[in-house]
């Protein structure tokens, strides 16, 4: 599978709820609307929290994968 392209990245490895989503809330603002952010996390609760974050705030969850104990999300920023 080809790697998906992204414009910015947030490394939330080693952080636990609610820190990854709090960091995501701030980091997504650095990404222009329509651009994408890659998030890497190790907390399993991100598989619940990040999709909800996207749904509630109007961002598109492009992909969600687990790779070797890490959870990788690709998010396209909404228009807010």
N, C-alpha and C positions, 0 to 999 in steps of 0.2 A: 504494500500500500504506500502510495506517495505521501510525503509529508505535506501537511496543509500549510499554506503561507499565513503569516500573521504580521502585524505592525508593531506590537509591543508585547512584553511578557511580564508576568507577575510570578515570582517564586515564593510560594507559601509553604514550602516543605518544612516539616518540623513544627508547624504552628497548629494549634487546636482551636476548635470552635469557641468563640465567635471570630477569632483573629483573621482567618483567611477571607471571610466575607467582608469584614470591616476594611481590610486592606484593598479588596476588590472594589468596594464602594468608592474609595479614593482614587485608585489607579485607573478605573474606567473613565474618569473625567479627563485624564491626560490623553485619551485616545479620541480622535475626531469621530463624529457621527459617521456611521457606515464603515469604519475601519475595525480591525479585529485585534483582540487581546488573547494571548495564550496564558492560561493559568496552570501552574503545576502545584499540586498539594499532596500531602500524605495522610491527612485526616479523612477517614471514611465518611464523616458527616458532610463533607463537601459534595458528595454525590446527591445529597438531598438539598442542601442549602444553596448551592450555586444555580441549579435549575430554577428554584423558587425565586432567587434574586433576579434572574433574567426575566422570568414571567411577570413579576410584580413591577419591575422598572422598565419593561419594554425593550429589553435587549434580546438578541437572537442567540440561542445556544446552538452553534454550528455543529460541534462534535463534543463527545465525552468518551474518554477511553481510560482503561486502567493498564498501566505498563510497569511491570515489575514492582508492584506495591505503591506506585505513584498514580495519582489521578490527574489526567490532563484534559483541560477544557479549552475549547476555542469559542470565543464570544464575539459577536459583532455588535458594536455599540448602536443603540437605537438613537432616535432623533431627539429625545428628551426636550 
